[in-house]
Structure formats: structure tokens, C-alpha cells
Amino acid sequence: MDFHALLRLVHITGFAAWFGTILATLFLLKTLEAGLTGEKKQAEEHSLLLRRFIKLETKVADVAVISVLLSGLLLAHFYEGWTPWVFAKIGLMILQIAFTMGYIVKAIQPISYPCDTAKYRAWYRLFAISLSMFAIVLLVTFFLR
């Protein structure tokens, strides 16, 4: 396998793993919603499970994001060149990370459980941001290039 194919494999696999962690968290949160918005004892148990999952998910997502960024930069440097499309993708990735992290700090971290469903909807807005940014990145990467 040549270096170009290996870099593309790492890039695509990293992007898929990153996207997969987002979807896995969404599905877990949808499953835990009744417990996290319900009785205090059940909310405490579900909250512990959620925190443990988020800690593990973050490790996977961090590796995936780093692999996407590094492999993308290497692909640009050695094979694609530093075109405006490359800079557009870099900018979109930075925006996605900034929007996601900013929203987590602003709206997700302050949530304590049990909470009402109105507060819990902040989780779904986070996924709307993340999935919208993924869609924009894929649109730019595959259709507008």
C-alpha cells in the first residue's frame, strides 16, 4: 500500500470514527433521557453512566479528530497542494470544533441531573450543530469542489 492510499484510509476512517462517536452519543442520550429527566436516584445512576461514556467517547473522538487533521494536512502537503478548497476545509473543521466546544461549555456543562426536558433539549441542539457542520464539510468536500 502506498503512502497516499494509507493517508486517505486514515483520513476517511478517522472522519467515520468521529462521526460515529457523535451518533453513538446521540443514541445513548436518547435512551437515557427518561432516566436523566426523571427520579433523583435513577438520574444519579444514569448520570454516572453518561459521564463514564462521555469520558471514553472523548478519547475516541480526540484520536479521530487528530487523525483527520494530521492526515488531511499531510494529504494537502504531499498530494493535493494548498488550494483554496484545502483552506476552506481547514476553516470548516476549526469552526466545527469551536462551535461544538463552545456550546458544550455554555449549555451542556451547567446541566445537573435530574433536569427538566427543556434543559435536556440542549443536548439535541448540540447534535444539531455537530451534524450540520458534518453535512457542510461533506458538501464542500464532495460536491462543491
Protein Blocks (a to p, Z undefined) as FASTA:
>chain_A
ZZklmmmmmmmmmmmmmmmmmmmmmmmmmmmmmmmmmcfklmmmmmmmmmmmmmmmmmmm
mmmmmmmmmmmmmmmmmmnopafklmmmmmmmmmmmmmmmmmmmmmmmmpccdddfklmm
mmmmmmmmmmmmmmmmmmmmmmmZZ
